[in-house]
Amino acid sequence: MPHINALAEALNRELSAAPALLDLFSRRGKAIYFPSKGILGQSAEAKGARINATIGTAFEEDGSPLALECLEETLNLPSQSFLYAPSFGMPKLRDEWAKRMTVKNPGLCGKPFSKPVVTAALTHGLSVAGYLFLDEGDEVILADLFWDNYELVLAEAYGAKLKFHNTFLRGGYDVEALRATLATGPVGKKVVLLNFPNNPTGYTVTEREAEAICRVLAESAQAGNRLVVIIDDAYFGLVYEAGIIRESLFSRLADLHPNLLAVKLDGPTKEDYVWGFRVGFITFACQGVTPAQLTALENKAAGAVRGSISNAPSISQEILLKGYTHPEYSNQKIRKFDILQKRYLKIRDLLATHPEYAQSFTALPFNSGYFMCVKPVGVEAEAVRRELLAHHGTGVIVLSGLIRLAFSSVPLDALETLFANVHTAIQSLKKT
């Protein structure tokens, strides 16, 4: 291994005190560190100095940010919003998100987990996880119905190999397929990626399935495997049925086994309907982890942020902080959720009252999120997509031979037409 900076060596020494932690890191992950002794560290030491000539920002003669007045007039935010945010993220936002994580996930209470590090939304968080834990040729175990950006971020950018297991069996999640895939290959480091609600299918596991997944992971860790379990919680909270998990799997995995490092990727993008803000979080947990080791994990993540984008947007972080303290935040969020749930329930009703649709497509299991998928009967999905665009003014996405329908973007009164169009398009193709 090439020379490693002394700051990285110090973090590695801290992590090596836990039997499994350091071995989980990639070559890049072992070498990364947060540059606390460089420009950022020296600037921090100079904070409060009467004359501060350290950081690459500009100030007015009175010490306020040198911002354009026309831009200031458009924002109802502190002038500090024009300055860089820390690479770790704004401290108040990190604290607020950690607090909200335990409110939304009561099972986390009393369990040690790192303070969330801010990323430029979840895609960047995924990239940070890839940076820290994936070397060329490493395998990532995931369901075969998956978000296609995983290929770009994990396979193309970091050279990982995606190793798929079957997603569904008899109308539910195929936990045994996950077990079988985990059991292949020699005992050692294994990376698992879990995504609920799932993109593209809109499926979240039931309580029983979640328990089974945790048993599978615990058995694998007990057998000597060292696991990184990445939990993509992009659509967290958007659950529309009883009997399926309301908490993130992170709650159950946070202290499952000392050989298992849980990595939670989440953010307000879908949870708070702020797609363009580009703010996300990466959080770590492991059984037996010490506060010093959690801090080391945060430093590694912040180093990867610093080395890629420097920091996430400060304006977005400030707006979120204001929103979370607004007296109407909770009520407004409930109202937006209700809009999506009504669309979900409308689809359930349409499928139940139109048995003829079974001649055209099969609906895959779905119960949450933004999407649902149908598998066309007797025709190719891509042909259906083109037919819908050409003759019905309807756009859909095709993935893995399935048609993904984003009901999140379709008004309630247009859902009936959407499904009727899919049915008509497939029937038309069958006649040609």
ChimeraX attribute file (.defattr): number of C-alpha atoms within 10 A of each C-alpha:
attribute: neighborCount
match mode: 1-to-1
recipient: residues
	/A:1	6
	/A:2	6
	/A:3	7
	/A:4	12
	/A:5	13
	/A:6	11
	/A:7	16
	/A:8	21
	/A:9	16
	/A:10	13
	/A:11	23
	/A:12	24
	/A:13	13
	/A:14	19
	/A:15	23
	/A:16	14
	/A:17	13
	/A:18	18
	/A:19	11
	/A:20	20
	/A:21	23
	/A:22	18
	/A:23	18
	/A:24	22
	/A:25	21
	/A:26	19
	/A:27	17
	/A:28	15
	/A:29	25
	/A:30	23
	/A:31	22
	/A:32	25
	/A:33	28
	/A:34	24
	/A:35	18
	/A:36	14
	/A:37	12
	/A:38	10
	/A:39	13
	/A:40	16
	/A:41	12
	/A:42	14
	/A:43	18
	/A:44	14
	/A:45	12
	/A:46	15
	/A:47	12
	/A:48	9
	/A:49	9
	/A:50	7
	/A:51	8
	/A:52	10
	/A:53	10
	/A:54	14
	/A:55	14
	/A:56	9
	/A:57	11
	/A:58	12
	/A:59	11
	/A:60	9
	/A:61	8
	/A:62	7
	/A:63	8
	/A:64	11
	/A:65	16
	/A:66	15
	/A:67	16
	/A:68	9
	/A:69	8
	/A:70	8
	/A:71	9
	/A:72	14
	/A:73	9
	/A:74	8
	/A:75	12
	/A:76	8
	/A:77	14
	/A:78	11
	/A:79	14
	/A:80	14
	/A:81	19
	/A:82	18
	/A:83	17
	/A:84	18
	/A:85	20
	/A:86	19
	/A:87	24
	/A:88	24
	/A:89	25
	/A:90	21
	/A:91	15
	/A:92	12
	/A:93	19
	/A:94	19
	/A:95	13
	/A:96	16
	/A:97	22
	/A:98	18
	/A:99	14
	/A:100	13
	/A:101	19
	/A:102	16
	/A:103	13
	/A:104	14
	/A:105	17
	/A:106	13
	/A:107	17
	/A:108	20
	/A:109	13
	/A:110	8
	/A:111	15
	/A:112	18
	/A:113	25
	/A:114	22
	/A:115	22
	/A:116	26
	/A:117	29
	/A:118	35
	/A:119	33
	/A:120	20
	/A:121	23
	/A:122	24
	/A:123	20
	/A:124	23
	/A:125	28
	/A:126	26
	/A:127	22
	/A:128	25
	/A:129	24
	/A:130	24
	/A:131	25
	/A:132	23
	/A:133	23
	/A:134	27
	/A:135	19
	/A:136	15
	/A:137	12
	/A:138	20
	/A:139	20
	/A:140	23
	/A:141	20
	/A:142	23
	/A:143	23
	/A:144	14
	/A:145	18
	/A:146	20
	/A:147	14
	/A:148	12
	/A:149	12
	/A:150	18
	/A:151	16
	/A:152	12
	/A:153	20
	/A:154	24
	/A:155	20
	/A:156	13
	/A:157	14
	/A:158	19
	/A:159	18
	/A:160	19
	/A:161	18
	/A:162	21
	/A:163	16
	/A:164	17
	/A:165	20
	/A:166	16
	/A:167	19
	/A:168	17
	/A:169	12
	/A:170	7
	/A:171	10
	/A:172	16
	/A:173	21
	/A:174	18
	/A:175	22
	/A:176	16
	/A:177	17
	/A:178	21
	/A:179	18
	/A:180	11
	/A:181	15
	/A:182	23
	/A:183	15
	/A:184	8
	/A:185	8
	/A:186	9
	/A:187	14
	/A:188	14
	/A:189	20
	/A:190	22
	/A:191	23
	/A:192	20
	/A:193	17
	/A:194	18
	/A:195	25
	/A:196	24
	/A:197	27
	/A:198	27
	/A:199	23
	/A:200	26
	/A:201	29
	/A:202	25
	/A:203	26
	/A:204	29
	/A:205	25
	/A:206	18
	/A:207	15
	/A:208	11
	/A:209	17
	/A:210	19
	/A:211	15
	/A:212	15
	/A:213	22
	/A:214	16
	/A:215	15
	/A:216	19
	/A:217	23
	/A:218	19
	/A:219	15
	/A:220	22
	/A:221	21
	/A:222	14
	/A:223	13
	/A:224	13
	/A:225	22
	/A:226	24
	/A:227	26
	/A:228	24
	/A:229	23
	/A:230	25
	/A:231	23
	/A:232	27
	/A:233	22
	/A:234	25
	/A:235	24
	/A:236	23
	/A:237	19
	/A:238	22
	/A:239	26
	/A:240	20
	/A:241	16
	/A:242	10
	/A:243	11
	/A:244	18
	/A:245	20
	/A:246	19
	/A:247	20
	/A:248	25
	/A:249	25
	/A:250	26
	/A:251	21
	/A:252	17
	/A:253	23
	/A:254	25
	/A:255	21
	/A:256	21
	/A:257	20
	/A:258	21
	/A:259	27
	/A:260	29
	/A:261	26
	/A:262	27
	/A:263	25
	/A:264	28
	/A:265	28
	/A:266	29
	/A:267	26
	/A:268	21
	/A:269	18
	/A:270	17
	/A:271	18
	/A:272	17
	/A:273	12
	/A:274	14
	/A:275	12
	/A:276	9
	/A:277	19
	/A:278	20
	/A:279	26
	/A:280	26
	/A:281	25
	/A:282	28
	/A:283	24
	/A:284	25
	/A:285	27
	/A:286	27
	/A:287	19
	/A:288	16
	/A:289	21
	/A:290	18
	/A:291	12
	/A:292	13
	/A:293	23
	/A:294	21
	/A:295	18
	/A:296	22
	/A:297	26
	/A:298	23
	/A:299	23
	/A:300	25
	/A:301	30
	/A:302	27
	/A:303	24
	/A:304	26
	/A:305	27
	/A:306	19
	/A:307	16
	/A:308	12
	/A:309	13
	/A:310	18
	/A:311	21
	/A:312	26
	/A:313	24
	/A:314	20
	/A:315	20
	/A:316	16
	/A:317	23
	/A:318	18
	/A:319	16
	/A:320	19
	/A:321	17
	/A:322	13
	/A:323	14
	/A:324	16
	/A:325	11
	/A:326	10
	/A:327	9
	/A:328	10
	/A:329	13
	/A:330	12
	/A:331	10
	/A:332	12
	/A:333	13
	/A:334	10
	/A:335	11
	/A:336	12
	/A:337	18
	/A:338	14
	/A:339	13
	/A:340	23
	/A:341	22
	/A:342	13
	/A:343	21
	/A:344	26
	/A:345	15
	/A:346	17
	/A:347	18
	/A:348	13
	/A:349	12
	/A:350	16
	/A:351	17
	/A:352	11
	/A:353	10
	/A:354	11
	/A:355	9
	/A:356	11
	/A:357	22
	/A:358	13
	/A:359	13
	/A:360	19
	/A:361	20
	/A:362	15
	/A:363	16
	/A:364	16
	/A:365	19
	/A:366	25
	/A:367	25
	/A:368	27
	/A:369	30
	/A:370	26
	/A:371	21
	/A:372	26
	/A:373	24
	/A:374	20
	/A:375	19
	/A:376	23
	/A:377	16
	/A:378	13
	/A:379	16
	/A:380	16
	/A:381	23
	/A:382	18
	/A:383	13
	/A:384	23
	/A:385	19
	/A:386	15
	/A:387	21
	/A:388	21
	/A:389	13
	/A:390	11
	/A:391	10
	/A:392	15
	/A:393	10
	/A:394	15
	/A:395	16
	/A:396	18
	/A:397	14
	/A:398	20
	/A:399	16
	/A:400	14
	/A:401	13
	/A:402	23
	/A:403	25
	/A:404	22
	/A:405	22
	/A:406	18
	/A:407	21
	/A:408	16
	/A:409	11
	/A:410	13
	/A:411	12
	/A:412	17
	/A:413	10
	/A:414	12
	/A:415	17
	/A:416	15
	/A:417	12
	/A:418	20
	/A:419	17
	/A:420	14
	/A:421	18
	/A:422	24
	/A:423	20
	/A:424	18
	/A:425	21
	/A:426	25
	/A:427	18
	/A:428	12
	/A:429	14
	/A:430	12
	/A:431	6
	/A:432	5
